[in-house]
Amino acid sequence: MRALELFLTGLIDYAGLFPPAKLDLNTAFSNYIEYLGGKDSYILSRFICPSGKLKEFYETKGELKEKFDNVDTDKWISFSVLPVGGNNHKEFVSSFTEDLKTCDNFINYASEKIVIDVFEVKLPEELLTKHGLNPLKNFYSEITVMLNDTGFYNSRIFFELPSGKIDIAEIVAGSMAENNQKLTNLGLKFRTGGISADAFPTVEDTAKIIKYCRDFKIPFKATAGLHHPVRHFDKSVNTFMHGFFNIFGAGILAHKHSLSLKEITEIVKDENKESFKFTEDLFLWRDIETDCDSLAKAREELMLSFGSCSFDEPRQDIKEMGYEI
């Protein structure tokens, strides 16, 4: 079904290095290369890798480089890199300077098939304790210039709010929107789960983030806890886990129909698999629908992807819902 294919295209970034999988670099990257060559490769997007791990590629005596050179795919091998970051503006800029050098060296070393088109990192805590927007605006401008000057001008950088800072998400999104009008694409990264119950955000907070990204036309990226299509209670973490049909469906429909916070919340919290439907021409949640062109545009420009340490579980769940992928 075309609507399902467009919904899923490039939806999952492979995060095999992270818990609960927590694989070593060789195993995780080998998995990623294998998935790239599989029939479901259209669902796969980037390989998520901390900046410090890139150096391990230099220390494997060419074993990992062979995987680059021998990969049987026409797709780019795309990386989303996690910089070290910092607690304040100065500390962040200093570490980011080194990370960009590492990234540049890595691309030159690895393969002409490599692209680093996304960075994901927490906003410095200090910027969120100062009053006014000027500290954030100045920070965004400097980071954008750094990306441009080092050749990463086509890359997006997704900033994650530190834990407990959901109350200022609207301010952060608004300040990003002002920057994006002048310079480049900044995005907001949202943590949708983890390995314990307290890592999963509430339905209300999740809906707010989606609404803010819609209101300010800010690209959205999620991470953790989205192994399954539809929201459900999970005994292993003793809490409700969010579903990627819910979250990305809510974002896509919110962009199409200017949904209210209440309507977005209803989609995010829906536990009924029958509420989500895909046809050749439409994606629907209950009686709210969007056509394929609008779906594709929202996915490409605004509802980007989510990181998952498993590429198998999401696909298996979709198949168990009766869909062929």
ZAMARGU-4260 file (C-alpha; in steps of 0.2 Angstrom, whole numbers, plus 5000, padded with zeros to 4 digits):
<rodrens>
0) 5000/5000/5000 | 5007/5017/4995 | 5002/5026/5010 | 5010/5014/5022 | 5026/5014/5011
5) 5027/5033/5012 | 5024/5033/5031 | 5038/5020/5034 | 5051/5026/5021 | 5067/5031/5031
10) 5057/5031/5047 | 5069/5021/5058 | 5087/5026/5062 | 5097/5011/5068 | 5103/5013/5086
15) 5110/4996/5090 | 5125/5004/5100 | 5112/5009/5113 | 5102/5000/5127 | 5094/4989/5128
20) 5103/4981/5114 | 5120/4989/5118 | 5130/4980/5104 | 5148/4983/5100 | 5152/4994/5085
25) 5157/4980/5074 | 5141/4970/5077 | 5130/4985/5076 | 5137/4992/5060 | 5137/4974/5053
30) 5119/4973/5056 | 5116/4990/5048 | 5125/4985/5032 | 5115/4969/5032 | 5098/4978/5034
35) 5103/4990/5020 | 5104/4976/5008 | 5087/4968/5014 | 5070/4970/5006 | 5064/4982/5019
40) 5079/4993/5017 | 5067/5008/5012 | 5062/5009/5030 | 5080/5011/5037 | 5088/5028/5038
45) 5103/5032/5047 | 5116/5023/5058 | 5116/5033/5075 | 5134/5034/5082 | 5142/5045/5095
50) 5156/5056/5089 | 5169/5047/5100 | 5164/5030/5092 | 5169/5036/5075 | 5187/5035/5080
55) 5185/5016/5082 | 5183/5014/5064 | 5202/5019/5062 | 5207/5006/5075 | 5200/4991/5067
60) 5214/4988/5054 | 5202/4990/5040 | 5189/4978/5045 | 5175/4991/5046 | 5181/5000/5031
65) 5179/4984/5020 | 5161/4984/5025 | 5159/5002/5018 | 5168/4997/5002 | 5159/4980/4999
70) 5141/4986/5004 | 5129/4980/4990 | 5117/4995/4989 | 5115/5011/4979 | 5109/5020/4995
75) 5120/5032/5004 | 5127/5026/5020 | 5120/5039/5031 | 5126/5043/5049 | 5117/5053/5063
80) 5131/5058/5074 | 5129/5062/5093 | 5142/5076/5098 | 5149/5077/5115 | 5140/5093/5119
85) 5143/5104/5134 | 5134/5112/5149 | 5137/5130/5143 | 5139/5139/5126 | 5158/5140/5127
90) 5160/5122/5132 | 5149/5116/5119 | 5157/5126/5105 | 5174/5119/5110 | 5169/5101/5110
95) 5159/5103/5094 | 5174/5110/5085 | 5183/5094/5089 | 5168/5083/5084 | 5167/5092/5067
100) 5185/5088/5064 | 5182/5070/5069 | 5167/5069/5057 | 5177/5077/5042 | 5192/5065/5045
105) 5180/5050/5046 | 5171/5054/5030 | 5188/5056/5021 | 5194/5040/5028 | 5179/5029/5026
110) 5171/5030/5009 | 5164/5041/4996 | 5147/5033/5000 | 5146/5041/5017 | 5136/5056/5022
115) 5133/5064/5039 | 5117/5073/5037 | 5111/5074/5055 | 5118/5078/5072 | 5108/5075/5089
120) 5114/5083/5105 | 5107/5091/5121 | 5105/5109/5123 | 5117/5117/5135 | 5109/5118/5152
125) 5115/5136/5155 | 5106/5143/5140 | 5090/5137/5147 | 5092/5146/5164 | 5095/5163/5157
130) 5080/5175/5154 | 5076/5180/5136 | 5079/5172/5119 | 5096/5181/5114 | 5107/5168/5122
135) 5098/5154/5112 | 5098/5164/5096 | 5117/5168/5097 | 5120/5150/5101 | 5110/5144/5086
140) 5119/5156/5074 | 5136/5151/5080 | 5133/5133/5078 | 5125/5136/5061 | 5141/5145/5055
145) 5152/5131/5062 | 5142/5118/5051 | 5143/5129/5036 | 5161/5133/5038 | 5166/5114/5039
150) 5156/5108/5024 | 5141/5102/5034 | 5129/5115/5028 | 5116/5102/5022 | 5115/5094/5039
155) 5102/5096/5051 | 5105/5097/5070 | 5092/5091/5082 | 5093/5098/5100 | 5086/5088/5114
160) 5079/5097/5129 | 5087/5092/5145 | 5077/5081/5157 | 5063/5090/5166 | 5063/5105/5154
165) 5047/5102/5145 | 5040/5119/5151 | 5051/5129/5140 | 5049/5118/5125 | 5038/5131/5116
170) 5051/5145/5119 | 5065/5134/5112 | 5054/5129/5097 | 5050/5147/5094 | 5068/5153/5094
175) 5073/5139/5082 | 5059/5145/5070 | 5067/5162/5070 | 5084/5155/5066 | 5077/5143/5052
180) 5070/5158/5043 | 5087/5165/5041 | 5100/5151/5041 | 5097/5132/5042 | 5086/5118/5048
185) 5087/5116/5067 | 5076/5102/5074 | 5069/5097/5091 | 5073/5079/5097 | 5061/5071/5110
190) 5065/5056/5121 | 5050/5045/5120 | 5056/5031/5132 | 5070/5021/5139 | 5074/5006/5149
195) 5063/5011/5164 | 5046/5017/5167 | 5051/5035/5172 | 5060/5037/5155 | 5043/5037/5146
200) 5035/5055/5144 | 5017/5057/5147 | 5004/5058/5133 | 5001/5076/5137 | 5019/5081/5136
205) 5022/5071/5120 | 5007/5080/5112 | 5013/5097/5117 | 5030/5094/5108 | 5021/5088/5092
210) 5010/5104/5093 | 5025/5115/5096 | 5034/5108/5081 | 5019/5110/5070 | 5016/5127/5076
215) 5033/5133/5072 | 5037/5121/5057 | 5051/5113/5066 | 5058/5096/5061 | 5054/5083/5074
220) 5065/5068/5078 | 5061/5055/5092 | 5072/5043/5101 | 5070/5027/5112 | 5055/5017/5117
225) 5046/5016/5100 | 5049/4998/5095 | 5030/4995/5092 | 5017/5004/5081 | 5003/5007/5093
230) 5003/5013/5111 | 5001/4998/5123 | 5006/4993/5141 | 5022/4984/5142 | 5026/4972/5157
235) 5044/4973/5155 | 5045/4991/5160 | 5028/4991/5169 | 5022/5006/5160 | 5013/5012/5143
240) 5025/5013/5128 | 5021/5025/5115 | 5018/5019/5097 | 5026/5026/5081 | 5010/5025/5072
245) 5003/5036/5086 | 5017/5049/5087 | 5021/5051/5068 | 5003/5049/5063 | 4998/5063/5075
250) 5012/5074/5068 | 5007/5071/5050 | 4989/5074/5053 | 4992/5089/5064 | 5002/5097/5050
255) 4988/5093/5037 | 4973/5098/5047 | 4979/5111/5060 | 4973/5099/5074 | 4971/5106/5092
260) 4981/5100/5107 | 4966/5089/5112 | 4965/5081/5095 | 4984/5077/5095 | 4983/5070/5112
265) 4969/5059/5107 | 4979/5051/5093 | 4995/5049/5104 | 4985/5040/5118 | 4975/5029/5106
270) 4978/5010/5110 | 4966/5003/5097 | 4976/4996/5082 | 4960/4997/5071 | 4961/5017/5073
275) 4976/5017/5061 | 4973/5013/5043 | 4983/5013/5027 | 4976/5012/5009 | 4983/5015/4992
280) 4979/5033/4993 | 4976/5038/5011 | 4983/5037/5029 | 4968/5038/5042 | 4966/5039/5060
285) 4948/5036/5063 | 4939/5048/5051 | 4954/5060/5050 | 4964/5057/5034 | 4978/5063/5023
290) 4983/5060/5005 | 4999/5053/5000 | 5007/5069/4994 | 5004/5078/5011 | 5010/5063/5020
295) 5026/5062/5010 | 5029/5081/5012 | 5026/5080/5031 | 5038/5065/5033 | 5052/5072/5023
300) 5051/5090/5030 | 5045/5089/5047 | 5042/5072/5055 | 5059/5065/5051 | 5063/5048/5060
305) 5065/5039/5077 | 5080/5030/5084 | 5078/5012/5088 | 5090/4999/5095 | 5080/4986/5085
310) 5076/4986/5067 | 5067/4969/5068 | 5054/4972/5082 | 5045/4987/5073 | 5044/4977/5056
315) 5038/4961/5065 | 5024/4971/5074 | 5018/4979/5058 | 5017/4962/5049 | 5008/4955/5064
320) 4995/4969/5061 | 4992/4961/5044 | 5002/4973/5033 | 5014/4967/5020 | 5030/4978/5020
</rodrens>
